[in-house]
Amino acid sequence: VFHVHLRNFGDTDEIFFRDFLRANADIAERYEALKLELCKRYEFDRDAYTAAKSEFVLKFTRIAKENSK
Protein backbone atom coordinates (compact mmCIF):
# COMPACT_ATOMS: atom_id res chain seq x y z
CA VAL A 1 0.00 0.00 0.00
CA PHE A 2 1.31 3.43 -0.93
CA HIS A 3 0.26 6.88 0.19
CA VAL A 4 1.45 9.64 -2.13
CA HIS A 5 1.23 13.36 -1.42
CA LEU A 6 1.42 15.75 -4.33
CA ARG A 7 2.10 19.41 -3.67
CA ASN A 8 2.54 22.56 -5.67
CA PHE A 9 6.13 23.73 -5.90
CA GLY A 10 6.95 25.77 -2.81
CA ASP A 11 4.09 24.41 -0.68
CA THR A 12 5.95 23.47 2.50
CA ASP A 13 3.09 23.41 5.01
CA GLU A 14 3.25 19.65 5.38
CA ILE A 15 6.98 19.81 6.18
CA PHE A 16 6.41 22.48 8.82
CA PHE A 17 3.67 20.34 10.41
CA ARG A 18 5.81 17.19 10.32
CA ASP A 19 8.80 18.91 11.88
CA PHE A 20 6.62 20.52 14.55
CA LEU A 21 5.23 17.11 15.54
CA ARG A 22 8.73 15.67 15.69
CA ALA A 23 9.83 18.46 18.03
CA ASN A 24 6.69 18.39 20.23
CA ALA A 25 5.87 14.90 21.44
CA ASP A 26 2.85 16.09 23.42
CA ILE A 27 1.23 17.58 20.30
CA ALA A 28 2.14 14.47 18.29
CA GLU A 29 0.36 12.34 20.91
CA ARG A 30 -2.73 14.56 20.70
CA TYR A 31 -2.68 14.25 16.91
CA GLU A 32 -2.40 10.47 17.18
CA ALA A 33 -5.37 10.31 19.56
CA LEU A 34 -7.43 12.55 17.29
CA LYS A 35 -6.64 10.42 14.23
CA LEU A 36 -7.53 7.21 16.07
CA GLU A 37 -10.85 8.68 17.18
CA LEU A 38 -11.67 10.01 13.73
CA CYS A 39 -10.74 6.84 11.86
CA LYS A 40 -13.42 4.99 13.82
CA ARG A 41 -16.02 7.69 13.28
CA TYR A 42 -15.28 8.17 9.56
CA GLU A 43 -14.17 4.68 8.60
CA PHE A 44 -15.91 4.85 5.24
CA ASP A 45 -15.69 8.58 4.56
CA ARG A 46 -12.15 9.72 3.82
CA ASP A 47 -13.22 13.28 2.97
CA ALA A 48 -15.00 13.73 6.32
CA TYR A 49 -11.99 12.26 8.14
CA THR A 50 -9.67 14.74 6.46
CA ALA A 51 -12.03 17.67 7.09
CA ALA A 52 -12.40 16.74 10.76
CA LYS A 53 -8.65 16.88 11.41
CA SER A 54 -8.03 19.98 9.30
CA GLU A 55 -8.54 22.49 12.12
CA PHE A 56 -5.88 20.76 14.22
CA VAL A 57 -3.43 20.51 11.32
CA LEU A 58 -3.94 24.13 10.24
CA LYS A 59 -3.56 25.43 13.80
CA PHE A 60 -0.25 23.70 14.44
CA THR A 61 1.07 24.37 10.94
CA ARG A 62 0.47 28.08 11.56
CA ILE A 63 2.25 27.88 14.92
CA ALA A 64 5.16 25.99 13.36
CA LYS A 65 5.56 28.60 10.63
CA GLU A 66 5.38 31.47 13.14
CA ASN A 67 8.03 29.80 15.31
CA SER A 68 10.39 29.41 12.35
CA LYS A 69 10.72 33.16 11.80
C-alpha positions in Angstrom: 0.0 0.0 0.0 1.3 3.4 -0.9 0.3 6.9 0.2 1.4 9.6 -2.1 1.2 13.4 -1.4 1.4 15.8 -4.3 2.1 19.4 -3.7 2.5 22.6 -5.7 6.1 23.7 -5.9 7.0 25.8 -2.8 4.1 24.4 -0.7 6.0 23.5 2.5 3.1 23.4 5.0 3.3 19.6 5.4 7.0 19.8 6.2 6.4 22.5 8.8 3.7 20.3 10.4 5.8 17.2 10.3 8.8 18.9 11.9 6.6 20.5 14.5 5.2 17.1 15.5 8.7 15.7 15.7 9.8 18.5 18.0 6.7 18.4 20.2 5.9 14.9 21.4 2.8 16.1 23.4 1.2 17.6 20.3 2.1 14.5 18.3 0.4 12.3 20.9 -2.7 14.6 20.7 -2.7 14.3 16.9 -2.4 10.5 17.2 -5.4 10.3 19.6 -7.4 12.5 17.3 -6.6 10.4 14.2 -7.5 7.2 16.1 -10.9 8.7 17.2 -11.7 10.0 13.7 -10.7 6.8 11.9 -13.4 5.0 13.8 -16.0 7.7 13.3 -15.3 8.2 9.6 -14.2 4.7 8.6 -15.9 4.9 5.2 -15.7 8.6 4.6 -12.1 9.7 3.8 -13.2 13.3 3.0 -15.0 13.7 6.3 -12.0 12.3 8.1 -9.7 14.7 6.5 -12.0 17.7 7.1 -12.4 16.7 10.8 -8.6 16.9 11.4 -8.0 20.0 9.3 -8.5 22.5 12.1 -5.9 20.8 14.2 -3.4 20.5 11.3 -3.9 24.1 10.2 -3.6 25.4 13.8 -0.2 23.7 14.4 1.1 24.4 10.9 0.5 28.1 11.6 2.2 27.9 14.9 5.2 26.0 13.4 5.6 28.6 10.6 5.4 31.5 13.1 8.0 29.8 15.3 10.4 29.4 12.3 10.7 33.2 11.8 
